[in-house]
Structure formats: structure tokens, C-alpha cells
Amino acid sequence: MSGFLWFNCPVNADVPLLGSASAGDLLRLLRDGVPRTRNELTAVTGLARSTVRARLDTLLDAGLVSDGGNEASTGGRPAGRFVFNARARVVLAAEVGATHATVAITDLTGAPLAVRRLEQDIADGPDAVLAGLVATWRSLLTEAELDSVRPAGVGIGLPGPVEHSTGRPNNPPIMPGWDGYDVPARVGAEFGVPVLVDNEVNLMALGEHRTCFPDAEHLIVVKVATGIGSGFISNGMLHRGAVGAAGDLGHILAPNAGDVPCRCGNTGCLEAVAGGPAIAASLRAGGIEAHTSADVVALVRAGNPEAGKAVREAGRTIGEVLATCVSMFNPSLIVVGGTVALAGEMLLAGVREAIYRRSLPLATGKLRIVPSQAGDDAGVLGAAAMVVEHVLSPAVVDRDLA
């Protein structure tokens, strides 16, 4: 787990519930990790003390709440305190890229308990890739001695468009054999728990927001790697759009792209001229050996001036498209990650240059454009957060307890 970034973000718990709090609502109050007595819970919820006791007993029996010890006594019997038990269940999370995957086990706060990175090709198809994820989760559970802990749910990020409501990929350009594949049914059959699937960049946005930038209510996360994608956080919530297709930045028409073919079947797409392979191709055309995003980054880090210029120009092109997003969406923060972003300030400088040149001062006056803080872990942290938000929502908790 070395290098795995995690910041636990508090839950907005102390919202009066006016006597209507269910067991799930009571759990939401306790998810901030602060131990509370029955009297404190009674005061916050407005419930009768006997009702609070009964609902606490239900949560204790399920293992979701544990005894947090006693308050310091001021005379008489000390009051018992109760706290959320984040280890009651585990979450299985994975972020799958074009050529890699990060697989993790987390607790119910989304904090990682075990992590493994895999080299694999998304083009191998859903059966092979998902079997690899399942095998890795089982191996991690054994190695971390978590076999006896029941999974709460599974979260998976995929490198293509996903209809979030069904968890099925939808015409993903780099994922042969995946179109319409029932990922939740395949993985759910292995573990018998809810399986949530989303585009990997949506989950990167969720991961960056939850773990690194919780105070940013409006932000865009951009991934620049083999392809280019983005995720939008609006009013503190992940914005997926009507069918989960929001943020498909890489297939917006890029300025001055001409008729360069894109793997999606269209021409002139942003990723066709500014993605990692496109940058590498432009370098090869100039006699510099480069084939992948990693090759481009290595050249920039080695001080190759042509590679540096190519990456900065790609940043400008990405910035031209993002300037439109800034005008339409007005974020306070843009986070740039992905393999190509490892080239450092060259890419960011180009992005900033174009955005500040093209966008109105009102939109950019408080705008920050920064590198990813969660790095390679953003997607898997977001996958875990997606599952936690679902399985610990009051409605789902109450249904499961019933």
C-alpha cells in the first residue's frame, strides 16, 4: 500500500432529523467517527430514548456500530458512547485502464486495506479482465486476513462510456467485446453484493474530490493518457449527465485538428491530436523514437526539447477545449492527471496558457489549475467512495437491516 493517498472526509452528520430518523439515518449521523451517547443521539434526532435504543441495538447486532467506551463520569453511572464501525464490511474496488488496473480492498470509509496493481489489456475482453479482478480481490482478502469479513459492495471504473444505471459499457472505442456486457451480473455472481460500474474518469473526479479537494464544490478532473477524458463535480456531486456520457472531452472537435482520424470513427477529436499516442506519433514524424505516453514522459524528463514543446502544444490544445468548459461550467478548480501529466509543468503550462487567454476574467479570477494529488489512486478511491455512498445510504441500510 506504499504511496496510497488517503484523507478521511467527515460526513455532514449533525443535521436535525425532526423525529423521523431511521436506523440508516442514525448510522449516517455516526459516520463522522465521533462517538456519541444515547442522550446526544436523542437530542439530535428528536426520537424517543426508547426508539434510539432499539435502533442502536439493530445497528449493533449488524456490526455497523460498536461500543465507543464511556464518557468521563461526573458522578453516577457513566454514559456509554457509540461509534461507527468502519471495519464491519469491506469494499472491493478497481480502476481499469487501457493497459493496467489498480485493485483494492477498503473499509467502509473508503480507506485502503490492501492494494495491487496489475498489467492487463482491456482489449482481452470482459471475461478475461473481470476474471482477473475477481481472482485478485480473492487473493487480497486472503493476504490481508479479511476472508471472514463480508463485502458490502463492488465498485469498478472502466476506460470507456458506461451507462451507470445498468453498469453496461456503451460503444466503448478501445474495448472490443465489452459493448452492452452485463458487468454487474458477472461480478455480482461471484460475491452476491451490489456491483456499481462507471467511467474511470468519473471515478477519478470522485476520488480527487473526496480525498484531496473536499471543499471544491465545482471542479473538473481531466485525464490525459492514451485517451483524454474528464469528470465533473457540480455542487459537490458527481455529474454524469442523462445517460452517463458527461465529460467525454476527448471526442470534442479540437481546434485546427483537420481530418485526423480518431479511434472512435470520427475525425479531428481532441485525443487524436493531444493524447499520449498522438504526441508520440508527432515526435516519431520528427525522427524521435517514441511510441507510448510513457515514452513521451521519459523524453520530457530527460530534457528533450522537442518532446517538451510537443507536450506543451498538446496542453494548449487541451486548454482550448477546456476554455469552453470553463465558460459553460465555471469551475473553481481544474485537476489534471493521467500518464502524460507526469511530464510535469510542460502540460499544465500549456493548459493554463490557453484557458487564461480564451476565458473571461470573471470565470478565471478564482480558478486554480493544478496537478492531480491522488495520482494513480484517484480512480480506485473514487470507486470505493461510490460504493460507500450507495451501501451506507439510509434507504439501503434500512432495507438491508429489514
Residue pairs with C-beta under 8 A, 6 or more apart in sequence:
1 112
1 113
1 114
1 115
3 375
3 377
4 104
4 112
4 115
4 377
5 211
5 212
5 373
5 374
5 375
5 377
5 381
6 110
6 111
6 112
6 211
6 381
7 211
7 212
7 214
8 33
8 109
8 110
8 111
9 210
9 211
9 214
10 32
10 33
11 28
11 31
11 32
13 28
13 29
13 30
13 31
13 32
13 34
14 29
14 44
16 44
16 45
16 46
17 25
17 29
17 44
17 45
17 46
18 46
19 45
19 46
19 47
20 46
21 29
21 45
21 46
21 47
21 55
22 55
22 394
22 397
22 398
23 55
23 58
23 59
23 397
23 398
23 401
24 392
24 393
24 394
24 395
24 396
24 397
24 398
24 401
25 45
25 394
26 41
26 45
26 52
26 55
26 56
26 59
27 59
27 64
27 65
27 84
27 392
27 394
27 397
28 392
28 394
29 36
29 41
29 44
29 45
30 36
30 65
30 82
30 83
30 84
31 84
31 109
31 392
32 84
33 83
33 84
33 86
33 109
34 83
35 68
35 69
35 81
35 82
35 83
36 44
36 68
36 81
36 82
36 83
37 71
37 79
37 80
37 81
37 82
38 49
38 52
38 53
38 56
38 79
38 80
38 82
39 49
39 79
41 47
41 52
41 56
41 82
42 48
42 49
42 52
45 52
47 55
56 65
56 82
58 401
59 65
59 401
60 66
60 67
60 82
62 88
62 400
62 401
63 85
63 88
63 89
64 84
64 85
64 88
64 397
65 82
65 83
65 84
65 85
66 82
66 83
66 85
67 80
67 81
67 82
67 83
68 80
68 81
68 82
68 83
69 80
69 81
70 78
70 79
70 80
70 81
71 78
71 79
71 81
72 78
84 108
85 108
86 107
86 108
86 109
86 111
87 107
87 108
87 149
88 108
88 149
89 107
89 108
89 149
89 150
89 151
89 152
89 391
90 105
90 106
90 107
90 108
90 113
90 141
90 146
90 149
90 150
90 151
90 152
91 105
91 106
91 107
91 108
91 110
91 151
91 152
91 153
91 154
91 155
91 384
91 387
91 388
91 391
92 104
92 105
92 137
92 151
92 153
92 154
92 155
92 191
93 103
93 104
93 105
93 106
93 154
93 155
93 156
93 380
93 381
93 383
93 384
93 387
94 101
94 102
94 103
94 104
94 133
94 136
94 137
94 154
94 155
94 156
94 157
94 380
94 383
95 101
95 102
95 156
95 157
95 200
95 203
95 204
95 378
95 379
95 380
95 382
95 383
96 120
96 122
96 129
96 133
96 156
96 157
96 158
96 159
96 200
97 122
97 159
97 200
97 225
97 226
97 379
98 121
98 122
98 159
98 174
98 225
98 226
98 227
99 119
99 120
99 121
99 122
99 226
100 117
100 118
100 119
100 120
101 117
101 118
101 120
101 129
101 132
101 133
101 136
102 115
102 116
102 117
102 118
102 376
102 377
102 379
102 380
103 115
103 116
103 117
103 118
103 133
103 136
103 137
103 140
103 380
104 112
104 113
104 114
104 115
104 116
104 140
104 380
104 383
104 384
105 112
105 113
105 114
105 115
105 137
105 140
105 141
105 144
105 146
106 112
106 113
106 384
106 388
107 113
108 152
108 388
108 391
108 392
109 388
110 210
110 211
110 381
110 384
110 385
110 388
112 377
112 380
112 381
112 384
113 144
113 146
114 140
114 141
114 143
114 144
114 146
115 140
115 377
115 380
116 136
116 139
116 140
117 376
118 132
118 136
120 128
120 129
120 132
122 129
122 158
122 159
122 174
122 175
122 178
123 174
123 175
123 176
125 176
125 177
125 178
126 177
126 178
126 181
126 183
126 186
127 186
130 183
130 186
130 187
133 156
133 187
134 187
134 190
137 154
137 191
140 146
141 147
141 149
151 191
151 193
152 193
152 387
152 388
152 391
152 392
153 193
153 194
153 195
153 196
153 387
153 390
153 391
154 187
154 188
154 191
154 193
154 194
154 195
154 196
154 387
155 195
155 196
155 197
155 198
155 203
155 382
155 383
155 384
155 385
155 386
155 387
156 167
156 183
156 187
156 195
156 196
156 197
156 198
156 383
157 197
157 198
157 199
157 200
157 202
157 203
157 204
157 379
157 380
157 382
157 383
158 169
158 172
158 175
158 178
158 183
158 197
158 198
158 199
158 200
159 172
159 174
159 175
159 199
159 200
159 226
159 227
160 169
160 170
160 172
160 173
160 174
160 175
160 178
160 199
161 169
161 170
161 171
161 172
161 199
161 244
161 245
161 248
162 168
162 169
162 170
162 172
162 197
162 198
162 199
162 244
163 169
163 170
163 243
163 244
164 196
164 197
164 198
164 202
164 240
164 244
165 243
165 244
166 182
166 184
167 182
167 183
167 184
167 195
167 196
167 197
168 180
168 181
168 182
168 183
168 197
169 175
169 178
169 179
169 180
169 181
169 183
170 179
170 180
170 243
170 244
170 245
171 179
172 178
172 179
173 262
173 263
173 264
173 265
174 226
174 227
174 263
183 195
183 197
184 194
184 195
184 196
184 197
187 195
188 194
188 195
194 387
194 390
194 391
196 383
196 386
196 387
196 390
198 240
198 244
198 383
198 386
199 229
199 231
199 244
199 247
200 223
200 229
200 379
201 221
201 222
201 223
201 229
201 230
201 231
201 247
201 379
202 231
202 238
202 240
202 244
202 247
202 382
203 231
203 378
203 379
203 380
203 382
203 383
203 386
204 221
204 223
204 231
204 337
204 372
204 374
204 378
204 379
204 382
205 219
205 220
205 221
205 230
205 231
205 232
205 233
205 238
205 247
205 335
205 382
206 231
206 233
206 238
206 381
206 382
206 385
206 386
207 374
207 377
207 378
207 379
207 380
207 381
207 382
207 383
207 385
208 219
208 221
208 335
208 337
208 372
208 373
208 374
208 378
208 382
209 216
209 219
209 221
209 233
209 236
209 238
210 381
210 382
210 385
211 373
211 374
211 378
211 381
211 385
212 373
212 374
213 219
213 333
213 335
213 373
216 233
216 331
216 332
216 333
217 233
217 234
217 235
217 236
217 332
218 233
218 234
218 235
218 329
218 330
218 331
218 332
218 333
219 232
219 233
219 331
219 332
219 333
219 334
219 335
220 230
220 231
220 232
220 233
220 247
220 322
220 325
220 329
220 331
220 333
220 334
220 335
221 230
221 231
221 233
221 334
221 335
221 336
221 337
221 372
221 378
222 228
222 229
222 230
222 249
222 318
222 322
222 334
222 335
222 336
222 337
222 338
222 351
223 229
223 230
223 337
223 338
224 274
224 275
224 276
224 314
224 318
224 336
224 337
224 338
224 339
224 340
224 341
224 347
225 275
225 276
225 293
225 338
225 339
225 340
226 275
226 276
226 277
226 293
226 339
227 250
227 271
227 275
228 249
228 250
228 270
228 271
228 274
228 275
228 318
228 338
229 247
229 248
229 249
229 250
230 247
230 248
230 249
230 325
231 238
231 247
232 238
232 239
232 246
232 247
232 329
232 331
233 239
234 329
239 246
239 247
240 246
241 247
249 270
249 318
249 321
249 322
249 325
250 269
250 270
250 271
250 275
251 262
251 264
251 266
251 269
251 270
251 271
252 269
252 270
252 321
252 324
253 268
253 269
253 270
254 268
254 269
254 270
254 272
254 273
254 274
254 317
254 320
254 321
255 317
255 320
255 321
256 317
257 267
257 268
257 269
257 270
257 272
257 273
257 317
258 267
258 268
259 267
259 268
260 267
260 268
260 269
260 272
260 273
260 278
261 267
261 272
262 268
262 269
262 271
262 272
263 272
270 317
270 318
270 321
271 278
272 278
273 314
273 317
274 314
274 315
274 317
274 318
275 293
275 314
275 340
276 292
276 293
276 294
276 296
276 339
276 340
277 291
277 292
277 293
278 314
279 290
279 293
279 296
279 310
279 311
279 314
279 340
280 290
280 291
280 292
280 293
280 295
280 296
282 310
283 289
283 290
283 296
283 299
283 306
283 307
283 310
284 290
284 291
286 306
288 299
288 304
288 306
288 307
289 295
290 296
290 299
290 307
293 338
293 339
293 340
294 339
296 307
296 310
296 311
296 340
296 343
297 339
297 340
297 342
297 343
299 306
299 307
300 307
300 308
300 311
300 343
300 344
300 346
301 343
301 344
307 343
308 343
308 346
311 340
311 343
311 346
311 347
311 350
312 346
312 347
312 349
312 350
313 350
314 340
314 347
314 350
315 346
315 347
315 348
315 349
315 350
315 351
315 352
315 353
315 354
316 350
316 351
316 353
316 354
317 350
317 354
318 347
318 350
318 351
318 354
319 350
319 351
319 352
319 353
319 354
319 355
319 358
320 354
320 358
322 334
322 351
322 354
322 355
323 354
323 355
323 357
323 358
323 359
325 331
326 334
326 355
326 359
326 363
326 364
326 367
327 359
327 360
327 363
330 363
331 367
332 366
332 367
332 368
333 367
333 368
333 369
333 370
334 351
334 355
334 367
334 368
334 369
334 370
335 370
335 371
335 372
335 373
336 347
336 348
336 351
336 369
336 370
336 371
336 372
337 371
337 372
337 374
337 375
337 378
338 372
340 347
341 347
341 348
341 371
341 372
344 371
348 369
348 370
348 371
351 369
352 369
355 364
355 367
355 369
356 364
359 367
372 378
374 381
390 396
391 397
391 400
